């Protein structure tokens, strides 16, 4: 998803969910802290040579601030139905706030050999995944 964002955008804002927003996730106690996740994210961005083209910000609400960002042109989301529906709801909020609607770009999730999307929840449950057999 990040690689696609850097392909499409000249400047990329990356929202990273806060610890509080993740408290109801499966096995939330196994989720790395916000700072640990941010360090790993920045390490990936640097390895891709993109650190000068982005900013990382904390997501503290379901909308992540997108309902009021004036210069937001597009939102890149996974193909998870709830995530796509949320993007459309945020666009409605933007319209009510007098802002231009953003483009919604849906990126398919990486799938494992069983056809099920790769997820951190699966990893936290202890599933072992062969990264050579992922479908991009």
MDAnalysis code that builds the backbone (N, CA, C; Angstrom):
import MDAnalysis as mda
import numpy as np

u = mda.Universe.empty(408, n_residues=136, atom_resindex=np.repeat(np.arange(136), 3), trajectory=True)
u.add_TopologyAttr("name", ["N", "CA", "C"] * 136)
u.add_TopologyAttr("resid", np.arange(1, 137))
u.add_TopologyAttr("resname", ["UNK", "UNK", "UNK", "UNK", "UNK", "UNK", "UNK", "UNK", "UNK", "UNK", "UNK", "UNK", "UNK", "UNK", "UNK", "UNK", "UNK", "UNK", "UNK", "UNK", "UNK", "UNK", "UNK", "UNK", "UNK", "UNK", "UNK", "UNK", "UNK", "UNK", "UNK", "UNK", "UNK", "UNK", "UNK", "UNK", "UNK", "UNK", "UNK", "UNK", "UNK", "UNK", "UNK", "UNK", "UNK", "UNK", "UNK", "UNK", "UNK", "UNK", "UNK", "UNK", "UNK", "UNK", "UNK", "UNK", "UNK", "UNK", "UNK", "UNK", "UNK", "UNK", "UNK", "UNK", "UNK", "UNK", "UNK", "UNK", "UNK", "UNK", "UNK", "UNK", "UNK", "UNK", "UNK", "UNK", "UNK", "UNK", "UNK", "UNK", "UNK", "UNK", "UNK", "UNK", "UNK", "UNK", "UNK", "UNK", "UNK", "UNK", "UNK", "UNK", "UNK", "UNK", "UNK", "UNK", "UNK", "UNK", "UNK", "UNK", "UNK", "UNK", "UNK", "UNK", "UNK", "UNK", "UNK", "UNK", "UNK", "UNK", "UNK", "UNK", "UNK", "UNK", "UNK", "UNK", "UNK", "UNK", "UNK", "UNK", "UNK", "UNK", "UNK", "UNK", "UNK", "UNK", "UNK", "UNK", "UNK", "UNK", "UNK", "UNK", "UNK", "UNK", "UNK", "UNK"])
u.atoms.positions = np.array([
    [0.825, -1.186, 0.000],
    [0.000, 0.000, 0.000],
    [0.874, 1.256, 0.000],
    [1.927, 1.228, 0.823],
    [2.815, 2.392, 0.854],
    [3.537, 2.585, -0.466],
    [3.989, 1.506, -1.052],
    [4.667, 1.633, -2.346],
    [3.734, 2.247, -3.377],
    [2.488, 1.837, -3.372],
    [1.508, 2.397, -4.315],
    [1.307, 3.886, -4.048],
    [1.228, 4.253, -2.786],
    [1.065, 5.666, -2.430],
    [2.219, 6.499, -2.971],
    [3.447, 5.989, -2.839],
    [4.606, 6.731, -3.342],
    [4.657, 6.754, -4.865],
    [4.082, 5.755, -5.521],
    [4.004, 5.774, -6.976],
    [3.059, 6.870, -7.451],
    [1.984, 7.074, -6.714],
    [0.925, 7.988, -7.147],
    [1.085, 9.425, -6.673],
    [1.636, 9.603, -5.493],
    [1.660, 10.936, -4.913],
    [3.032, 11.566, -4.876],
    [3.065, 12.884, -5.032],
    [4.342, 13.587, -4.897],
    [4.673, 13.789, -3.417],
    [3.644, 13.884, -2.578],
    [3.802, 14.006, -1.133],
    [2.791, 13.056, -0.503],
    [3.237, 12.263, 0.465],
    [2.385, 11.237, 1.056],
    [2.281, 11.460, 2.561],
    [1.058, 11.571, 3.049],
    [0.795, 11.617, 4.484],
    [0.421, 10.215, 4.924],
    [1.071, 9.722, 5.954],
    [0.833, 8.357, 6.420],
    [0.276, 8.415, 7.832],
    [-0.948, 7.957, 7.980],
    [-1.572, 7.914, 9.293],
    [-1.220, 6.619, 10.000],
    [-0.774, 6.728, 11.235],
    [-0.424, 5.574, 12.054],
    [-1.323, 5.584, 13.285],
    [-2.031, 4.497, 13.470],
    [-3.023, 4.414, 14.534],
    [-2.378, 4.446, 15.918],
    [-2.975, 5.217, 16.820],
    [-2.467, 5.303, 18.191],
    [-2.773, 4.026, 18.964],
    [-2.080, 3.865, 20.085],
    [-2.314, 2.707, 20.952],
    [-3.772, 2.636, 21.400],
    [-4.355, 3.772, 21.731],
    [-5.734, 3.816, 22.211],
    [-6.719, 3.292, 21.164],
    [-6.443, 3.620, 19.906],
    [-7.338, 3.173, 18.824],
    [-7.245, 1.658, 18.599],
    [-6.185, 1.030, 19.084],
    [-5.976, -0.396, 18.855],
    [-6.364, -1.262, 20.054],
    [-6.859, -0.652, 21.110],
    [-7.091, -1.385, 22.354],
    [-8.121, -2.504, 22.234],
    [-9.015, -2.454, 21.245],
    [-10.026, -3.508, 21.098],
    [-9.661, -4.555, 20.044],
    [-8.444, -4.491, 19.519],
    [-8.002, -5.459, 18.511],
    [-7.731, -6.816, 19.144],
    [-7.742, -7.860, 18.324],
    [-7.402, -9.200, 18.760],
    [-6.005, -9.203, 19.378],
    [-5.916, -9.712, 20.599],
    [-4.646, -9.800, 21.323],
    [-3.886, -8.478, 21.301],
    [-4.592, -7.431, 21.698],
    [-4.036, -6.074, 21.681],
    [-2.765, -5.953, 22.509],
    [-2.629, -6.789, 23.526],
    [-1.440, -6.714, 24.381],
    [-0.166, -7.110, 23.631],
    [-0.317, -7.746, 22.476],
    [0.842, -8.158, 21.673],
    [1.213, -7.132, 20.605],
    [0.428, -6.085, 20.483],
    [0.699, -5.062, 19.469],
    [1.825, -4.153, 19.959],
    [2.763, -3.879, 19.088],
    [3.859, -2.976, 19.436],
    [3.303, -1.596, 19.757],
    [4.041, -0.858, 20.556],
    [3.627, 0.499, 20.905],
    [3.657, 1.387, 19.666],
    [3.019, 2.533, 19.770],
    [3.005, 3.501, 18.679],
    [4.437, 3.844, 18.271],
    [5.296, 4.103, 19.239],
    [6.677, 4.498, 18.935],
    [7.438, 3.374, 18.235],
    [7.231, 2.125, 18.659],
    [7.900, 0.994, 18.001],
    [7.417, 0.842, 16.562],
    [6.107, 0.965, 16.378],
    [5.555, 0.851, 15.028],
    [6.022, 1.998, 14.148],
    [6.126, 3.189, 14.718],
    [6.592, 4.347, 13.945],
    [8.050, 4.153, 13.532],
    [8.886, 3.642, 14.448],
    [10.288, 3.394, 14.098],
    [10.391, 2.380, 12.957],
    [9.607, 1.303, 13.029],
    [9.632, 0.285, 11.971],
    [9.138, 0.874, 10.653],
    [8.096, 1.686, 10.716],
    [7.566, 2.341, 9.521],
    [8.611, 3.257, 8.902],
    [9.258, 4.076, 9.721],
    [10.281, 4.997, 9.209],
    [11.465, 4.228, 8.630],
    [11.805, 3.102, 9.226],
    [12.884, 2.272, 8.698],
    [12.536, 1.763, 7.297],
    [11.279, 1.316, 7.120],
    [10.838, 0.854, 5.805],
    [10.874, 2.006, 4.800],
    [10.337, 3.156, 5.187],
    [10.292, 4.310, 4.284],
    [11.703, 4.710, 3.859],
    [12.631, 4.722, 4.796],
    [14.023, 5.055, 4.472],
    [14.626, 4.019, 3.535],
    [14.320, 2.730, 3.775],
    [14.865, 1.678, 2.908],
    [14.342, 1.793, 1.482],
    [13.180, 2.408, 1.320],
    [12.582, 2.630, 0.001],
    [13.052, 3.951, -0.619],
    [13.836, 4.723, 0.134],
    [14.332, 6.007, -0.364],
    [13.259, 7.072, -0.454],
    [12.257, 7.013, 0.434],
    [11.118, 7.931, 0.319],
    [10.947, 8.871, 1.510],
    [11.901, 8.896, 2.416],
    [11.711, 9.668, 3.647],
    [11.560, 11.173, 3.408],
    [12.045, 11.685, 2.305],
    [11.909, 13.119, 2.022],
    [10.560, 13.459, 1.386],
    [9.740, 12.453, 1.099],
    [8.468, 12.682, 0.400],
    [7.240, 12.396, 1.251],
    [7.422, 12.336, 2.589],
    [6.250, 11.975, 3.399],
    [6.316, 12.555, 4.796],
    [5.193, 12.455, 5.448],
    [5.084, 12.758, 6.868],
    [4.231, 11.666, 7.500],
    [4.525, 11.355, 8.745],
    [3.752, 10.368, 9.489],
    [3.027, 11.112, 10.603],
    [1.731, 10.856, 10.739],
    [0.951, 11.511, 11.788],
    [0.109, 10.471, 12.529],
    [-0.255, 10.797, 13.747],
    [-1.031, 9.887, 14.586],
    [-2.512, 9.929, 14.204],
    [-3.109, 8.764, 14.109],
    [-4.558, 8.665, 13.895],
    [-5.198, 8.395, 15.254],
    [-6.026, 9.343, 15.688],
    [-6.656, 9.239, 17.006],
    [-8.155, 9.002, 16.933],
    [-8.716, 9.106, 15.721],
    [-10.156, 8.890, 15.536],
    [-10.367, 8.027, 14.296],
    [-11.581, 7.535, 14.137],
    [-11.917, 6.705, 12.981],
    [-11.653, 7.458, 11.675],
    [-11.849, 8.756, 11.684],
    [-11.653, 9.569, 10.481],
    [-10.191, 9.937, 10.265],
    [-9.394, 9.899, 11.308],
    [-7.969, 10.199, 11.198],
    [-7.647, 11.630, 10.824],
    [-8.620, 12.517, 10.903],
    [-8.406, 13.909, 10.522],
    [-8.733, 14.200, 9.063],
    [-8.997, 13.149, 8.293],
    [-9.260, 13.325, 6.853],
    [-10.520, 14.139, 6.579],
    [-11.411, 14.194, 7.541],
    [-12.648, 14.951, 7.341],
    [-12.406, 16.453, 7.291],
    [-11.209, 16.905, 7.727],
    [-10.945, 18.337, 7.758],
    [-9.627, 18.756, 7.105],
    [-8.896, 17.817, 6.496],
    [-7.635, 18.157, 5.828],
    [-7.935, 18.839, 4.494],
    [-7.615, 20.114, 4.399],
    [-7.974, 20.888, 3.219],
    [-7.241, 20.455, 1.959],
    [-5.993, 20.035, 2.080],
    [-5.204, 19.724, 0.884],
    [-5.172, 18.236, 0.543],
    [-6.037, 17.451, 1.134],
    [-6.082, 16.009, 0.877],
    [-6.696, 15.747, -0.502],
    [-5.956, 15.067, -1.365],
    [-6.430, 14.784, -2.717],
    [-6.921, 13.356, -2.887],
    [-6.310, 12.425, -2.150],
    [-6.685, 11.022, -2.300],
    [-6.455, 10.289, -0.992],
    [-7.217, 9.227, -0.811],
    [-7.044, 8.348, 0.336],
    [-6.835, 6.946, -0.218],
    [-5.745, 6.327, 0.180],
    [-5.451, 4.973, -0.268],
    [-5.836, 4.034, 0.856],
    [-6.695, 3.067, 0.531],
    [-7.210, 2.138, 1.539],
    [-7.091, 0.706, 1.049],
    [-7.148, -0.229, 1.990],
    [-7.154, -1.645, 1.624],
    [-8.540, -2.019, 1.098],
    [-8.655, -3.217, 0.560],
    [-9.930, -3.668, -0.017],
    [-10.883, -4.247, 1.020],
    [-10.605, -4.035, 2.281],
    [-11.509, -4.489, 3.338],
    [-12.793, -3.647, 3.273],
    [-13.936, -4.310, 3.221],
    [-15.226, -3.628, 3.021],
    [-15.445, -2.500, 4.021],
    [-15.200, -2.747, 5.292],
    [-15.413, -1.719, 6.311],
    [-14.519, -0.515, 6.120],
    [-13.309, -0.728, 5.670],
    [-12.359, 0.361, 5.440],
    [-12.809, 1.208, 4.252],
    [-13.253, 0.555, 3.190],
    [-13.743, 1.280, 2.012],
    [-15.002, 2.076, 2.378],
    [-15.914, 1.450, 3.114],
    [-17.138, 2.142, 3.541],
    [-16.790, 3.368, 4.383],
    [-15.800, 3.243, 5.259],
    [-15.374, 4.365, 6.086],
    [-14.847, 5.506, 5.221],
    [-14.106, 5.185, 4.170],
    [-13.593, 6.223, 3.271],
    [-14.742, 6.999, 2.628],
    [-15.789, 6.291, 2.208],
    [-16.948, 6.973, 1.622],
    [-17.646, 7.850, 2.663],
    [-17.746, 7.374, 3.898],
    [-18.371, 8.174, 4.958],
    [-17.566, 9.439, 5.242],
    [-16.244, 9.308, 5.240],
    [-15.397, 10.478, 5.457],
    [-15.577, 11.479, 4.313],
    [-15.719, 10.992, 3.090],
    [-15.951, 11.888, 1.960],
    [-17.264, 12.657, 2.137],
    [-18.282, 11.985, 2.656],
    [-19.561, 12.671, 2.935],
    [-19.351, 13.757, 3.986],
    [-18.565, 13.462, 5.012],
    [-18.266, 14.451, 6.047],
    [-17.538, 15.651, 5.441],
    [-16.613, 15.382, 4.539],
    [-15.876, 16.463, 3.876],
    [-16.837, 17.365, 3.107],
    [-17.766, 16.751, 2.396],
    [-18.742, 17.537, 1.634],
    [-19.559, 18.425, 2.575],
    [-19.985, 17.868, 3.690],
    [-20.741, 18.662, 4.672],
    [-19.892, 19.777, 5.273],
    [-18.567, 19.558, 5.328],
    [-17.647, 20.567, 5.864],
    [-17.200, 21.571, 4.803],
    [-17.745, 21.453, 3.588],
    [-17.405, 22.388, 2.521],
    [-16.071, 22.104, 1.852],
    [-15.566, 20.891, 2.011],
    [-14.281, 20.518, 1.407],
    [-14.497, 19.645, 0.178],
    [-13.503, 19.664, -0.696],
    [-13.540, 18.825, -1.893],
    [-13.421, 17.359, -1.489],
    [-14.191, 16.520, -2.158],
    [-14.079, 15.081, -1.924],
    [-12.728, 14.596, -2.443],
    [-12.161, 13.621, -1.751],
    [-10.906, 13.031, -2.204],
    [-11.183, 11.810, -3.070],
    [-10.198, 11.436, -3.883],
    [-10.278, 10.190, -4.641],
    [-10.020, 9.045, -3.674],
    [-10.730, 7.951, -3.853],
    [-10.520, 6.760, -3.040],
    [-9.829, 5.722, -3.916],
    [-8.639, 5.336, -3.507],
    [-7.855, 4.357, -4.252],
    [-7.800, 3.085, -3.409],
    [-8.334, 2.013, -3.941],
    [-8.410, 0.743, -3.212],
    [-7.277, -0.165, -3.670],
    [-6.480, -0.616, -2.715],
    [-5.349, -1.501, -2.987],
    [-5.682, -2.873, -2.400],
    [-5.644, -3.916, -3.217],
    [-5.931, -5.258, -2.697],
    [-4.917, -5.659, -1.619],
    [-5.416, -6.373, -0.608],
    [-4.534, -6.863, 0.450],
    [-3.689, -8.032, -0.051],
    [-2.511, -8.165, 0.523],
    [-1.658, -9.323, 0.251],
    [-2.349, -10.544, 0.838],
    [-2.347, -11.642, 0.083],
    [-3.013, -12.867, 0.546],
    [-1.993, -13.980, 0.727],
    [-2.322, -14.873, 1.640],
    [-1.482, -16.039, 1.878],
    [-1.930, -17.158, 0.950],
    [-1.228, -18.262, 0.974],
    [-1.533, -19.342, 0.034],
    [-2.935, -19.926, 0.223],
    [-3.551, -19.713, 1.393],
    [-4.922, -20.191, 1.603],
    [-5.965, -19.210, 1.069],
    [-5.510, -18.106, 0.468],
    [-6.417, -17.121, -0.114],
    [-6.923, -16.083, 0.872],
    [-6.548, -16.213, 2.133],
    [-7.002, -15.291, 3.176],
    [-6.007, -14.135, 3.275],
    [-6.500, -12.905, 3.465],
    [-5.581, -11.771, 3.560],
    [-4.585, -11.910, 4.706],
    [-3.376, -11.503, 4.437],
    [-2.339, -11.429, 5.459],
    [-2.757, -10.347, 6.444],
    [-2.579, -10.592, 7.728],
    [-2.932, -9.580, 8.721],
    [-2.068, -9.738, 9.959],
    [-1.922, -8.645, 10.677],
    [-1.166, -8.698, 11.926],
    [-1.906, -9.538, 12.961],
    [-3.234, -9.577, 12.879],
    [-4.009, -10.412, 13.809],
    [-3.643, -11.876, 13.653],
    [-3.474, -12.327, 12.434],
    [-3.081, -13.723, 12.192],
    [-1.703, -13.995, 12.779],
    [-0.815, -13.065, 12.613],
    [0.536, -13.238, 13.140],
    [0.506, -13.252, 14.671],
    [-0.298, -12.349, 15.287],
    [-0.404, -12.327, 16.744],
    [-1.008, -13.617, 17.293],
    [-1.864, -14.280, 16.505],
    [-2.451, -15.563, 16.936],
    [-1.455, -16.710, 16.802],
    [-0.285, -16.418, 16.261],
    [0.762, -17.429, 16.192],
    [0.843, -18.188, 14.890],
    [0.086, -17.763, 13.872],
    [0.177, -18.440, 12.580],
    [1.559, -18.213, 11.982],
    [2.107, -19.269, 11.412],
    [3.375, -19.118, 10.704],
    [3.059, -19.001, 9.219],
    [3.675, -18.038, 8.602],
    [3.391, -17.742, 7.204],
    [4.676, -17.805, 6.397],
    [4.614, -18.453, 5.266],
    [5.760, -18.528, 4.364],
    [5.702, -17.305, 3.449],
    [6.559, -16.340, 3.707],
    [6.528, -15.075, 2.957],
    [6.846, -15.257, 1.479],
    [7.450, -16.387, 1.134],
    [7.728, -16.658, -0.291],
    [6.465, -17.070, -1.033],
    [5.394, -17.367, -0.298],
    [4.175, -17.858, -0.929],
    [3.024, -16.864, -0.812],
    [3.360, -15.596, -0.634],
    [2.343, -14.559, -0.558],
    [1.929, -14.121, -1.958],
    [0.682, -13.706, -2.108],
    [0.157, -13.243, -3.378],
    [-0.023, -11.730, -3.311],
    [0.733, -11.018, -4.151],
    [0.660, -9.548, -4.164],
    [-0.231, -9.095, -5.292],
])
